[in-house]
Amino acid sequence: MITSPAFAGKKYAVLGLARSGAATVEALLASGAEVVAWDRQDHMRGPFEGRAKLADPLEINLTDFAGVVVSPGVPLNTHPIAAHAAKFGVSLIGDIELFAQARASLPPHKVVGITGTNGKSTTTALVTHILKTAGIPALMGGNIGIPILEQPPLPAGGVYVLELSSYQIDLTYSLDCDVAVLLNITPDHLDRYDGFNAYAASKLRLIEMQSGTHLNFVGSAIPAGLVIPDSANPIPAIETSRQLVWPSLQGPHNAENASAAIQTCIELDISPDLIEHGLRTFHGLPHRMERVAEHNGVLFVNDSKATNTDSTAPALAAYPPDPAINGGVPRIHWIVGGLPKEDGLGPCEQHLGNIAAAYTIGEAGPRFAELLEPHVPVERAELMCEAVQRAMKRARPGEVILLSPACASFDQFRDYEKRGEYFAQLVAALTGAPEDAKTTLVEGGSA
């Protein structure tokens, strides 16, 4: 884990003991800090019995505390901890701020910070992959993977690649990234902010925390009227033909993700040949445009993470008709539906010309069928197993069976991960995968 003498002898309160909170308590205790830890669930407090003081920070005097570490999930605009800490002049901070304060005691390193409403997970994973394949010690953390404080420090010359949500940036004050990336800003999480401008300002703080000659890159999808720092460098467009040899980076959204990663790695002195090798060998993230199989010339793509139309639209844009494939007819067999978050097709409507057929599932299935039937062939499947089987019967070589539901999963699955895992298992079973890869498939999750 990452520890620091900067925390020794200081008092901290930690509110929320899920994975990042638990890692924070462990790192602070190992650094010699005095810790008050709390979670409303008894079993979350159990591991710290006798090691930390267990008390609700809302009910104690916070005088002389160095900070209250809260989970990014705590809504600062409504939770009483904000006002309580303010009475004692104590800052609310997150584990990323603790990491920032610990940097002085770590071996020499660099930090890349990546934020944006969309694409930050893919870009973070891609930068990390390129660095590792180039032989640079690297790890990713923040809003992805293992909490940063839980991971071992990198050796000298290493690079920490951090995906940062607006919630995490709100709890961070001294993270001076060597390279900062702001991919895009679109309306999101507005229940936590006083309007869109406040949300955008949170994202922009990642750049504002930088000092000296540290570099940043800003994407094109930044609404007009937002004041971008003069130091910002635009993420350049790339030739889309380059994506033909990057199998896990298809679509216009991934063109910008890849460009941001390229610019970041250039700034980190990675050679063009090594960057290109990383782009070609990147396998993507689970449930995000994940290529799960290719069978009889048909590609199966798991994009279960797409839980709204804004997220699904880039997936539909990623596979346009190709004159070299079946005469240039639409080639996407779209599996869509679940628990609806909105009514309508949203930006997906712009890409209906790419769809060979749609297969509707779940609670939202009938509504999607109504919206789509005037434009594309639709099969009302209800269950995913039926949708996949029907799509396999219709799909021809060169076409794509795409699970990109544009809906939440909770009508039939525990979460989008279970939905994506079930899709992958169905594909394995129906395409004749080895017997040990097959499972007894039950709608609602993996066996």
VEXDREN-628824 format. One record per residue: residue in three letters; x, y, z of N, C-alpha, C in turn. Coordinates in steps of 0.001 Angstrom, whole numbers, plus 500000, padded with zeros to 6 digits. Layout:
ALAXYZXYZXYZ/...
! end
This chain:
MET500846498795500000500000500000500000500873501243500000/ILE500264502368499686500965503648499691500796504294501055/THR501918504570501703501913505232503002502775506483502920/SER502710507312503967503511508532503952503739509034505371/PRO504963509509505634505199510151506935504410511438507105/ALA503868511969506012503064513195506097501815512998506943/PHE501384511736507114500157511470507869500435511122509332/ALA501674510866509669502015510374511013501619511388512078/GLY500990510881513126500631511704514267499435512606514052/LYS498831512576512868497666513411512599496377512620512803/LYS495289513361512985493986512724513184493121512892511936/TYR492511511782511542491613511787510388490334511040510740/ALA489240511486510161487989510727510206487718510196508809/VAL487285508947508728486980508328507441485520507906507462/LEU484722508472506567483292508180506494483011507335505261/GLY482589506094505497482337505157504408483485504184504294/LEU483209502885504521484269501881504585484136500824503503/ALA483622501230502338483693500349501182485149500306500741/ARG485415499825499542486796499480499212487770500650499335/SER487434501803498775488379502921498856488495503433500284/GLY487376503449501023487425503879502414488240502948503268/ALA488071501644503061488849500662503817490336500798503499/ALA490665500986502229492062501166501847492645502424502482/THR491823503466502581492277504707503198492608504497504670/VAL491722503806505383491980503541506801493269502748506962/GLU493447501715506159494650500888506266495911501724506011/ALA495883502566504992497055503371504660497359504392505753/LEU496320505005506304496531505981507370497070505316508633/LEU496511504180508998497005503471510184498456503053509994/ALA498775502526508820500145502099508550501116503278508530/SER500588504480508297501432505688508272501577506313509655/GLY500921505732510650501025506263512003500016507325512349/ALA498922507384511602497873508362511893496890507801512918/GLU496159508705513551495061508333514445493769508437513636/VAL492981507360513609491852507301512677490544507038513413/VAL489542507832513095488158507555513459487474507049512194/ALA486912505849512258486313505227511067484844504941511317/TRP484047505100510229482612504860510398481961504428509091/ASP481052503490509226480155503099508159478847502701508816/ARG477734503007508193476452502705508824476184501209508900/GLN476920500412508125476737498971508151477732498321509120/ASP477195497555510055478032496964511094479171496133510527/HIS478874495299509526479903494386509022481050495123508341/MET480816496356507884481889497131507286482836497685508353/ARG482316497885509549483153498402510636483976497308511302/GLY483511496074511189484135494966511906485641494844511749/PRO486203494917510544487650494726510379488509495749511117/PHE487901496859511549488694497916512193488462497987513698/GLU487709497058514216487473496982515655488807496824516379/GLY489067497714517347490305497636518119491512498245517424/ARG491377498662516153492495499236515414492283500722515158/ALA491029501102515029490662502505514857489506502793515797/LYS489311504060516111488147504431516908486927504391516003/LEU485900503662516403484690503553515590483654504535516115/ALA483426505596515357482469506627515759482028507385514518/ASP480787507837514548480243508618513446480840510022513506/PRO481533510471512447482114511819512466481095512921512712/LEU479830512658512411478794513661512661478551513881514149/GLU479000512947514964478687513005516385479904513297517252/ILE481013513685516641482218513947517431482739515346517154/ASN483560515830518089484237517104517940485433516918516999/LEU485466517666515916486507517486514897487664518478515046/THR487726519150516177488831520077516412490165519348516269/ASP491100519962515588492464519437515389492527518264514408/PHE491440517922513736491510516865512718492152517439511445/ALA492967516623510795493623517051509557492690516964508361/GLY491627516186508486490673516081507390489637515013507665/VAL488511515143507010487488514097507004487490513497505603/VAL487832512225505520487924511539504235486568510903503950/VAL485923511346502898484595510833502581484627510104501248/SER483719509172501098483566508458499842483069509413498772/PRO483521509246497510482979510083496433481474509943496276/GLY480912508852496804479475508652496701478666509516497643/VAL479307510173498594478595511037499545478235512345498850/PRO476944512676498743476544513927498071476884515142498935/LEU477919515858498566478383516965499395477361518090499475/ASN476468518175498482475495519272498477474325519027499418/THR474161517803499899473023517515500783473414516820502087/HIS474549516165502151474916515389503340475332516323504480/PRO474893516058505708475213516962506823476685516996507200/ILE477495516051506711478909516066507088479608517326506611/ALA479149517895505505479798519104504985479662520254505972/ALA478454520492506465478246521581507424478927521290508749/HIS478907520030509182479523519676510465481031519906510412/ALA481681519478509352483124519681509244483466521164509149/ALA482614521915508454482868523347508289482849524078509624/LYS482040523611510569481985524252511891483344524230512580/PHE484153523223512263485458523072512893486600523478511957/GLY486235524013510792487256524421509840488044523270509268/VAL487410522103509161488083520900508680487645520618507243/SER488589520299506388488297520044504983487766518632504773/LEU486830518509503824486435517201503332487376516831502196/ILE488001515692502298488962515259501290488659513826500879/GLY489329513369499800489172511997499344490516511290499310/ASP490480510027498913491732509260498891492695509793497841/ILE492186510454496792493082511029495781493871512194496374/GLU493246512984497227493979514058497892495064513494498807/LEU494761512411499520495791511782500348496947511286499485/PHE496628510699498339497683510276497416498524511477496993/ALA497859512588496679498592513786496271499543514239497368/GLN499093514185498617499932514595499738501064513599499997/ALA500875512342499601501893511313499811502965511319498730/ARG502758512019497640503664511936496489505100512324496836/ALA505274513276497741506630513746498064507498512642498640/SER506887511639499257507668510559499868507759509326498983/LEU507194509374497777507264508251496850508495508375495955/PRO508970507263495389510050507359494410509650508286493265/PRO510640508914492604510311509849491518509378509212490488/HIS508356509956490104507302509385489263506583510515488553/LYS505634510137487702504729511094487073503294510644487288/VAL502384511593487160500960511306487317500204511830486100/VAL499358510971485547498431511362484495497030511350485092/GLY496294512443484958494918512510485414493979512632484225/ILE492952511791484191492032511763483050490603511900483554/THR489892512884483029488493513065483394487681513361482144/GLY486387513505482335485452513715481235484160512991481567/THR483092513394480939481818512726481200481826511315480634/ASN482420511147479455482454509836478807483870509529478319/GLY484201508242478295485451507799477704486642507731478628/LYS486494508199479876487681508277480728488207506905481146/SER487323505912481325487806504579481701488627503954480580/THR488105504024479363488827503459478221490168504156478022/THR490174505487478114491414506227477904492430505921478996/THR491959505817480232492855505474481339493480504099481131/ALA492639503129480798493153501772480572494097501729479376/LEU493791502502478336494625502511477136495998503116477419/VAL496035504239478105497323504848478454498149503879479293/THR497507503251480276498226502296481124498775501141480301/HIS497971500636479372498408499525478529499598499923477656/ILE499534501084477045500645501528476196501929501650477015/LEU501815502232478198502995502383479050503591501028479417/LYS502735500106479820503237498795480238503883498048479074/THR503243498092477907503832497391476765505134498056476318/ALA505317499334476675506569500032476376507625499793477449/GLY507288499026478471508250498708479518508335499724480633/ILE507345500629480717507323501643481771506479501129482934/PRO506994501152484182506153500761485320504939501683485415/ALA503755501113485441502542501935485445501439501195486179/LEU500561501954486775499339501384487342498221502395487187/MET496993501873487170495846502771487076495032502670488360/GLY494389503762488685493586503816489905492622504975489829/GLY492097505358490985491100506414491028489720505841490901/ASN489041506164489809487667505721489594487606504385488860/ILE488732503684488805488808502429488072489730501471488817/GLY489351500216488856490225499199489405490414499291490908/ILE491615498982491354491949498917492776492196500328493311/PRO491705500660494514491960501993495077493448502314495081/ILE493771503565494807495161503954494629495987503699495884/LEU495432503944497069496211503768498291496436502298498623/GLU495640501417498047495789499984498303496935499378497493/GLN497378500071496464498368499517495559499789499824496028/PRO500740498958495688502134499209496101502718500372495323/PRO503597501145495938504208502264495213505007501771494018/LEU505007502562492957505800502238491782507271502536492027/PRO508156501825491332509573502176491415509848503497490725/ALA511056504006490877511432505264490240511180505179488733/GLY510626506246488181510325506288486756508939505795486406/GLY508155505405487405506815504896487155505814506004486883/VAL504660505590486350503586506537486017502280506043486623/TYR501653506876487438500326506606487978499295507220487035/VAL498370506403486538497350506871485599496008506834486322/LEU495431507991486561494245508107487402493021508525486593/GLU491990507694486634490685508124486144489999508874487276/LEU489515510063486996488976510924488040487578511407487683/SER486621511051488522485259511563488369485189512966488939/SER484129513667488615483950515000489194483850514912490712/TYR483221513844491215483104513688492664484475513592493319/GLN485399512877492682486744512750493247487506514069493159/ILE487335514778492044488009516066491907487506517047492959/ASP486210516972493291485641517850494316486340517685495660/LEU486894516505495910487528516197497196489052516282497111/THR489551516879496048490990516937495802491421518391495617/TYR492557518753496224492979520148496210494419520353495750/SER495250519306495800496675519515495533497256518512494551/LEU496426517905493709496922516939492736497438517702491507/ASP498741517790491393499384518500490289499818517468489251/CYS498948517208488272499226516169487279500302516624486302/ASP501207515728485969502180516012484930501485516148483576/VAL500476515319483355499619515433482171498173515299482633/ALA497321516250482276495896516189482595495104516154481291/VAL494055515331481277493228515185480081491764515421480457/LEU491126516325479761489683516550479883489065516190478544/LEU488431515027478489487941514496477215486733515243476686/ASN485760515504477540484498516101477113483697516474478342/ILE482697517289478151481757517615479230480361517666478635/THR479488516794479117478069516846478756477260516757480044/PRO476013517198480051475241517220481290475156515838481947/ASP475491515789483231475453514537483978475519514884485462/HIS474990514016486288475086514156487747474599515520488246/LEU473622516091487572473223517443487941472480517499489269/ASP472105516329489807471510516313491139472540516660492213/ARG473819516592491869474888516883492832475451518297492688/TYR474987519021491684475584520328491390474501521386491184/ASP474906522620491379474005523748491167474044524149489695/GLY473569523235488856473516523499487428474715522948486678/PHE474607522982485344475633522399484486476973523103484623/ASN476966524432484755478231525157484852479030524749486076/ALA478334524450487165479033524005488374479660522628488157/TYR478934521764487464479486520447487126480714520592486243/ALA480631521438485224481762521665484326482954522256485079/ALA482678523161485996483764523768486777484510522725487587/SER483782521714488063484434520633488802485445519917487913/LYS485042519585486697485952518916485765487173519784485463/LEU486945521079485255488034521979484885489058522147485992/ARG488679521866487224489628522016488336490822521075488191/LEU490672519968487472491812519078487272492949519822486572/ILE492586520684485612493581521486484905494065522641485777/GLU493152523238486496493510524401487317494477524049488441/MET494506522787488859495438522375489909496857522187489390/GLN497045522199488084498383521995487530499262523227487743/SER500564522990487769501505524085487958502592524035486896/GLY503357525120486808504541525156485967504263524822484515/THR505097523941483978505018523590482563504221522313482321/HIS503541521829483317502763520609483141501699520812482065/LEU501485519759481288500701519866480063499300519304480245/ASN498356519829479474497007519270479485496433519260478085/PHE495441518394477904494758518253476626493252518289476865/VAL492537519004476005491099519186476150490419518779474851/GLY489351517983474964488649517494473795487769518547473146/SER487202518154472033486391519098471254484976519248471785/ALA484493518242472537483102518269472997482979519053474304/ILE483364520312474247483249521216475388482237522295475003/PRO481148522422475747480106523381475355480623524812475241/ALA480083525522474274480427526929474095480047527708475342/GLY480844528671475679480565529507476842481378529151478055/LEU481938527918478091482791527551479215484174528144479007/VAL484716528694480067486038529319479991487092528248480208/ILE487840527946479148488897526950479208490214527668479461/PRO491053527158480360492333527820480632493160528023479360/ASP493899529125479327494726529434478158495764528353477901/SER496116527613478948497151526583478808496649525334478085/ALA495347525270477825494772524045477267495238523801475834/ASN495528522546475543495900522111474200494784521229473649/PRO494301521496472447493222520657471902493712519254471606/ILE492842518270471838493141516900471423492972516849469909/PRO494031516579469159493915516633467697493099515476467150/ALA492448515725466035491720514660465353492716513725464688/ILE492344512467464559493202511508463875492476510971462647/GLU493225510465461716492643509842460541491921508562460957/THR490632508482460666489867507314461105490366506029460458/SER491075506136459342491623504927458714492622504226459615/ARG493229504976460537494184504363461467493494503357462378/GLN492194503568462627491477502679463547491273501275462988/LEU491461501114461692491239499804461087492121498728461708/VAL493283499118462226494203498130462817494204498206464337/TRP493220498916464900493038498958466362491693498299466675/PRO491620496987466749490318496304466784489430496675467967/SER490007497068469079489184497400470250488941498889470406/LEU489235499660469364489078501114469439488310501619468218/GLN487128501058468020486306501434466878485363502580467242/GLY484943503324466231483958504379466420484583505735466649/PRO483823506806466371484355508166466516484712508519467946/HIS483983507969468929484321508280470322485681507703470674/ASN485980506498470188487278505913470479488400506557469674/ALA488068507224468582489091507986467865489642509081468765/GLU488744509781469480489225510834470378489902510246471604/ASN489366509124472136490031508473473265491456508081472889/ALA491605507487471693492930507060471242493845508258471031/SER493310509337470458494129510522470230494617511106471550/ALA493738511147472549494146511647473869495252510779474453/ALA495119509468474302496148508559474810497465508749474068/ILE497378508935472756498593509147471961499325510409472424/GLN498581511507472564499212512760472979499818512639474377/THR499119511947475264499637511753476621500943510974476589/CYS500975509910475818502165509059475788503325509734475062/ILE503039510581474074504096511385473455504739512291474509/GLU503891512916475326504396513795476382505230513015477398/LEU504944511723477556505702510872478482506902510219477795/ASP507222510697476600508424510275475864508382508826475399/ILE507193508326475070507069507001474482507194507146472968/SER507955506276472340508199506403470904506933506077470112/PRO506806506645468913505624506364468081505428504875467807/ASP506486504135467586506352502699467311505770501960468504/LEU506207502312469708505690501645470908504241502057471175/ILE503915503300470886502520503740471034501621502963470076/GLU502042502840468832501250502111467844501083500646468251/HIS502132500039468776502036498653469239500995498531470349/GLY500982499494471255500002499466472341498583499617471836/LEU498378500486470853497048500679470292496545499407469605/ARG497441498705468926497040497511468189496764496333469110/THR497390496301470273497258495149471170496300495387472331/PHE495701496570472383494757496882473466493491496060473304/HIS493048495429474387491870494565474326490602495236474835/GLY490699496456475305489501497140475794489131496712477203/LEU488072497314477700487577497026479041486350496133478962/PRO486139495299479974484932494474479981483668495328479889/HIS482743494886479044481410495490478928481419496857478254/ARG482555497273477703482640498542476965483141498235475555/MET482255498049474625482629497697473255483605496516473256/GLU483326495549474098484210494401474275483932493340473204/ARG484939492983472446484817491938471438484889490593472155/VAL483761489890472224483744488642472991483930487408472123/ALA483669487503470816483837486342469943483691486770468491/GLU484211485928467617483923486035466190483632484616465707/HIS482472484422465097482022483077464713481393483138463330/ASN481880482318462420481374482302461042481377483694460421/GLY482414484473460770482541485810460199481716486878460871/VAL480942486510461910480100487476462639480803487865463932/LEU480902489168464171481526489683465376480480489893466463/PHE480790489463467703479906489646468851480546490674469785/VAL479798491738470091480338492840470887479457493070472109/ASN480099493087473283479423493307474553479642494755474990/ASP478589495562474879478628496966475313477576497182476395/SER477524496228477343476498496260478390476592497503479257/LYS477767498126479317477947499338480122477109500495479590/ALA476653500403478338475841501475477755474439501415478338/THR474180502229479350472902502172480055471980503342479711/ASN472350504139478716471460505190478236471751505437476762/THR470901506207476115471045506391474666472315507160474312/ASP472751508071475173473997508793474914475178507837474852/SER475153506795475676476252505832475692476168504857474528/THR474959504518474101474791503556473012475070504170471645/ALA474772505433471467474934506068470152476339505880469566/PRO477427506058470343478749505836469753478975504396469298/ALA478363503440469982478502502044469569477819501814468227/LEU476647502410468042475954502281466762476716502982465639/ALA477444504028465995478223504753464988479502504019464601/ALA479890503045465411481195502400465225481228501423464056/TYR480060500974463589480029499958462530479099500404461393/PRO479513501407460639478674501876459525478701500878458375/PRO477758500988457444477809500129456258479144500284455539/ASP479641499175455038480927499149454349480690498572452958/PRO480987499321451897480751498808450540481425497470450270/ALA482483497182451031483201495933450825482540494754451541/ILE481495495033452350480841493969453129479380493876452699/ASN479019492780452072477632492520451677477010493673450891/GLY477831494301450066477309495363449215476995496659449919/GLY477498496821451169477298498081451872475954498216452555/VAL475299497094452865474022497163453587474296497370455075/PRO473302497845455848473487497966457295473910496622457891/ARG474785496657458904475340495394459384475270495187460891/ILE474597496059461634474490495882463081473189495171463430/HIS473294494117464212472140493450464819472133493887466285/TRP471231494819466571471262495567467831470329494927468860/ILE470904494483469985470116493987471113469943495155472079/VAL468683495578472282468406496811473006467253496603473975/GLY467334497249475125466239497204476095466726496856477485/GLY465826496952478434466144496740479838465234497629480661/LEU465765498180481732464995499114482551465236500522482020/PRO464210501183481495464452502457480798464847503575481750/LYS465750504437481285466124505645482011465490506881481388/GLU464993506734480163464463507873479422463506507343478370/ASP462752508235477777461874507837476684462451508385475387/GLY462368507593474335462889508041473054464221507402472725/LEU464680507678471517465926507100471018467116508022471222/GLY466879509279471552467972510207471778468912510239470575/PRO470214510352470821471175510431469715471311509135468927/CYS470740508023469419470768506772468655470034506924467324/GLU469075507847467288468270508029466078469124508434464879/GLN470269509062465157471147509502464074471832508332463363/HIS471804507139463977472596506021463452471731504822463066/LEU470435505053462864469556503941462514469914503344461154/GLY470565504113460310470982503600459015472058502542459090/ASN472625502350460270473662501322460454473089499994460934/ILE471764499955461183471166498797461846470495497876460831/ALA470929496625460819470302495618459963468995495135460578/ALA468980494982461909467773494566462626467977494848464107/ALA466875495072464810466914495284466258466155494164466944/TYR466622493798468136466028492711468926465772493285470316/THR464514493509470646464183494228471866463982493262473023/ILE464474493662474201464401492820475392463959493670476580/GLY463523492975477632463285493618478909462066494512478951/GLU461973495243480061460817496102480318460630497155479242/ALA461733497694478743461646498745477728461483498188476324/GLY461500496870476181461439496267474854460271496723474007/PRO459037496676474519457901497098473698457991498552473227/ARG458472499429474098458577500837473708459644501021472623/PHE460794500356472775461813500443471735461281499883470416/ALA460506498806470503459949498227469279459051499242468565/GLU458215499941469331457339500953468741458142502053468042/LEU459222502477468690460029503563468144460820503133466911/LEU461235501863466884462142501414465837461441500818464616/GLU460257500252464815459600499523463722459358500354462461/PRO459125501666462567458979502433461320460279502579460533/HIS461407502223461141462698502521460525463535501280460198/VAL463483500264461044464336499079460850463533497826461183/PRO463949496663460664463297495416461082463489495193462582/VAL462418494764463245462458494562464695461925493184465032/GLU462608492510465948462099491260466506461944491449468005/ARG460722491232468492460446491406469921460821490113470631/ALA461974490122471307462518488891471877462220488733473363/GLU462141489800474092461915489847475536463137489386476327/LEU463605488140476110464758487617476842466010487679475965/MET467151487902476622468377488021475854468746486730475138/CYS468493485581475775468846484319475123468128484186473776/GLU466860484614473738466105484558472494466635485576471490/ALA467006486758471989467526487799471103468814487347470425/VAL469711486743471185470982486299470614470747485199469579/GLN469863484259469905469588483174468962468993483701467658/ARG468050484648467758467437485212466554468459486006465739/ALA469297486757466432470309487536465727471283486628464994/MET471646485519465614472588484596464975471992483982463707/LYS470690483781463682470051483224462496470068484206461326/ARG469999485527461638469899486540460581471256487070460136/ALA472245487088461050473501487767460764474315487019459708/ARG474958487807458847475804487248457800477260487612458070/PRO478197486902457446479615487242457641479864488721457391/GLY480675489317458255480982490737458164480059491613458982/GLU479011491010459549478064491787460355478383491651461844/VAL477670492437462657477992492576464080476732492356464907/ILE476823491466465895475754491329466884476186492120468104/LEU475480493210468367475882494209469349474889494267470503/LEU475352493936471708474578494208472917474971495595473404/SER474091496552473197474293497912473690472926498419474114/PRO472490498074475331471057498107475676470414499477475810/ALA471212500535476024470654501885476211469714501961477410/CYS469845501014478321468962500922479489469749500353480674/ALA469233500614481863469752499931483047469387498450482982/SER470008497678483835469878496211483766468921495626484794/PHE468424496456485718467862495912486947466520495209486781/ASP465922495269485596464676494518485410464936493022485303/GLN466128492641484821466416491216484627467754490781485207/PHE468636491735485532469973491402485991470352492243487204/ARG471305491732487964471744492452489163472427493764488812/ASP473221493767487732473927494966487302474369494768485855/TYR474953495803485286475333495698483872476444494678483672/GLU477281494451484716478325493446484585477727492054484414/LYS476726491730485237476087490415485117475404490271483759/ARG474821491350483288474177491310481977475217491010480893/GLY476351491681480949477390491450479957477997490065480064/GLU478183489584481285478724488237481476477770487193480901/TYR476476487408481108475487486468480595475508486435479065/PHE475622487617478464475723487696476998476931486899476509/ALA478086487108477155479300486411476734479158484899476897/GLN478504484469477964478303483031478192477355482452477139/LEU476304483207476813475391482761475764476129482582474441/VAL476939483552474118477680483484472860478608482284472853/ALA479292482041473980480200480901474064479443479593473857/ALA478276479502474477477497478264474373476927478072472972/LEU476427479150472380475733479038471100476678478954469904/THR477921479346470103478870479275468991479762478048469065/GLY479458477139470018480215475909470088481564476054470747/ALA481618476856471802482862476977472560483185475648473213/PRO484446475440473659484787474191474348483834473904475492/GLU483607472657475753482591472252476722482796472880478089/ASP484079473031478514484302473578479845484018475072479914/ALA483801475718478748483452477140478756481949477349478826/LYS481182476261478608479734476385478646479237476284480081/THR478114476929480341477542476886481673476042476706481546/THR475419476349482643473971476350482672473528477801482762/LEU472855478287481762472541479703481660471174480014482234/VAL471143480966483125469906481365483772469725482858483549/GLU468639483272482955468402484703482750468417485396484087/GLY469193486458484169469310487181485429470716487156485955/GLY471609486467485301472999486467485738473688485201485351/SER474982485121485697475745483934485371475354482788486285/ALA475674481580485857475279480396486619475988480318487955/
! end
